[in-house]
Structures are given as structure tokens and as C-alpha cells.
């Protein structure tokens, strides 16, 4: 079981598009994004940040 996973990326906007689509199929939706801080949060199935 994983409690927290952090992934390094080079393009936040492209990553948001990818993860929005990939996680939506699992019932997980984006609830927060702060591109200036490089943070995106998702909720569903226990929550993903």
C-alpha cells in the first residue's frame, strides 16, 4: 500500500491533461491546481494529491 507518491515532471500542463484523463477512468477527479506552485490535487477513492 502506498500512502504518498510524488512524481517529477518537466511539463505540468501536459501532465495535468494526461492525469485528468487517466484518473477520470478510475473515478478520480482533479479538485485543485496551482501551476505556480507545481501542485495538483485529485479526489476520489480516498483522495490523491
C-alpha positions as CSV (number, residue, x, y, z in Angstrom):
1,X,0.0,0.0,0.0
2,X,1.3,3.5,-0.9
3,X,0.4,6.4,1.3
4,X,2.1,9.1,-0.8
5,X,3.6,9.2,-4.3
6,X,5.4,12.1,-5.8
7,X,6.3,12.2,-9.5
8,X,8.8,14.5,-11.1
9,X,7.7,16.0,-14.4
10,X,9.0,18.5,-16.9
11,X,5.7,19.9,-18.2
12,X,2.9,20.5,-15.7
13,X,0.3,21.4,-18.3
14,X,0.8,18.3,-20.3
15,X,0.9,16.2,-17.2
16,X,-2.4,17.7,-16.0
17,X,-4.1,16.7,-19.3
18,X,-2.7,13.2,-19.1
19,X,-3.5,12.5,-15.4
20,X,-7.0,14.1,-15.7
21,X,-7.8,11.6,-18.5
22,X,-6.1,8.6,-16.9
23,X,-7.5,9.1,-13.4
24,X,-11.0,10.0,-14.6
25,X,-11.5,6.5,-15.9
26,X,-10.8,5.4,-12.3
27,X,-13.4,7.8,-10.8
28,X,-10.8,10.3,-9.6
29,X,-11.2,14.0,-10.5
30,X,-9.0,17.0,-10.2
31,X,-10.1,19.3,-7.4
32,X,-7.1,21.6,-7.1
33,X,-4.4,23.0,-9.3
34,X,-1.7,25.6,-8.5
35,X,0.6,25.7,-11.6
36,X,2.7,28.4,-9.9
37,X,3.5,26.1,-7.0
38,X,3.6,23.0,-9.2
39,X,0.8,21.3,-7.2
40,X,-2.2,19.4,-8.4
41,X,-4.8,17.6,-6.2
42,X,-7.2,14.8,-7.1
43,X,-10.1,13.3,-5.1
44,X,-11.9,10.0,-5.3
45,X,-11.1,6.5,-4.0
46,X,-9.6,8.0,-0.8
47,X,-8.1,11.1,-2.4
48,X,-4.9,11.7,-4.4
49,X,-2.7,14.8,-4.1
